[in-house]
Amino acid sequence: MRIGVIGAGRMGGLHARALRLLPDVSEVLIADIDPARARETALHEGCTAVADVDALWGKRPRGVVIAASTKMHATLIRRAVRERAGILCEKPLTTTMDESIEIADLVRDAGVPLMVGFQRRFDRAFQDLRAEMNRRAGAGFVLRIRHADTAPPPAGYLATAPGSMFVDMCIHDYDTIRWLSGSEVAAVSSAGAVLTGLPDFGLHDDVDTVVSTIHLENGSVGVLEAFRHSRDGYVVSGEMIGADADAATPAGKRCDSWYERFCEAFQEEARTFVSSLAGGHHGEAAGALDATRALQVALAAETAFRERRTVALEPVRA
Ligand SMILES: NC(=O)c1ccc[n+]([C@@H]2O[C@H](COP(=O)([O-])OP(=O)(O)OC[C@H]3O[C@@H](n4cnc5c(N)ncnc54)[C@H](O)[C@@H]3O)[C@@H](O)[C@H]2O)c1
């Protein structure tokens, strides 16, 4: 099976590497608006560079991984739908609710499969935590998620960042809370702060630290603590604390880098994508509607922070 990767940056290279290891994948093609970058990544990851995105479509890939900059995702998804290629798109699909709903409707009506790159859903530790939460379904709990990156984004990133920390980074965690709890979000409140001492965040009206309290429809509570910059290692972990539990049930360990933390999850995500293209099941993958609901929580969490109030969410209909 021939698969295309669009965007030859950090994530494009990682996806190309994961795809190349799969026996059902005969060829991985990679395209970028910067052809030199596509060639360099192809050389590094052992795949094939094509001149541009049109050339990639000319090769008629069965599926594409969209790992270009966030602002291009929606345009590239529309093209993939026209080409009737299955899609694995990096998060977030887009940064506005109108466009996210439009995309969810588009892929549903076209019958084109779309997976979203929320790789925590393929992480063994989180899957074990989810199974434990399912076993205790009906009992109330606090679900605490911690997300600490080791390094702040590179200088210049925030000037063109596709949305604030709430949308660009914490969207992973809002999806994780929905997925682990099996519940939609009823309301959210948030605090945000600049604690790194780096001037960039304040200059760009963004924060480097987020704490959100998520009121779930099933009555339980999610708590997110997220940090753009931690000197203490890379951490993405979860913990369920139930009123009837003797001890918390933890998931996720401290690592040196995000790649170390999630490399197995990325491989499993790629395997699921390829198997779904061959008619298999999407498994734990998030679809466009999940991405839309996670975006809604992220935007509401940001409003809650900026307006210092609890924001209630309207249901997003399928
Ligand atoms: N799942 C995760 O944990 C995770 C982590 C980091 C980034 N991301 C997401 O992955 C995406 C890419 O992030 P990155 O860190 O790899 O960025 P990056 O800047 O390293 O790479 C993006 C690449 O896309 C290319 N590009 C831009 N527009 C294009 C277009 N129209 N056609 C083809 N190529 C185009 C750029 O030239 C660049 O090479 C973003 O949406 C980001 O939010 C996800």
The ligand as an ORCA input file, in Angstrom:
! r2SCAN-3c Opt
* xyz 0 1
  N       0.753     14.863     18.000
  C       1.652     15.613     18.615
  O       2.048     15.370     19.756
  C       2.221     16.808     17.894
  C       3.457     17.351     18.305
  C       3.961     18.434     17.605
  C       3.252     18.988     16.553
  N       2.041     18.454     16.205
  C       1.275     19.020     15.066
  O       1.878     18.559     13.849
  C       1.803     19.571     12.851
  C       3.214     19.830     12.315
  O       4.036     20.239     13.383
  P       5.630     20.159     13.276
  O       6.141     20.369     14.662
  O       6.045     18.947     12.516
  O       5.924     21.457     12.394
  P       7.197     21.756     11.496
  O       7.233     23.246     11.343
  O       8.416     21.041     11.985
  O       6.826     21.115     10.073
  C       5.752     21.561      9.296
  C       6.125     21.353      7.839
  O       4.957     21.604      7.047
  C       5.411     22.222      5.837
  N       4.253     22.834      5.195
  C       3.595     23.965      5.544
  N       2.553     24.168      4.708
  C       2.563     23.151      3.796
  C       1.753     22.818      2.699
  N       0.735     23.570      2.320
  N       2.045     21.699      2.006
  C       3.089     20.929      2.370
  N       3.898     21.192      3.406
  C       3.648     22.301      4.114
  C       6.492     23.183      6.297
  O       7.322     23.582      5.245
  C       7.221     22.312      7.350
  O       8.274     21.571      6.766
  C       1.142     20.782     13.522
  O      -0.210     20.793     13.173
  C       1.312     20.528     15.012
  O       0.265     21.088     15.787
  C       1.535     17.371     16.830
*
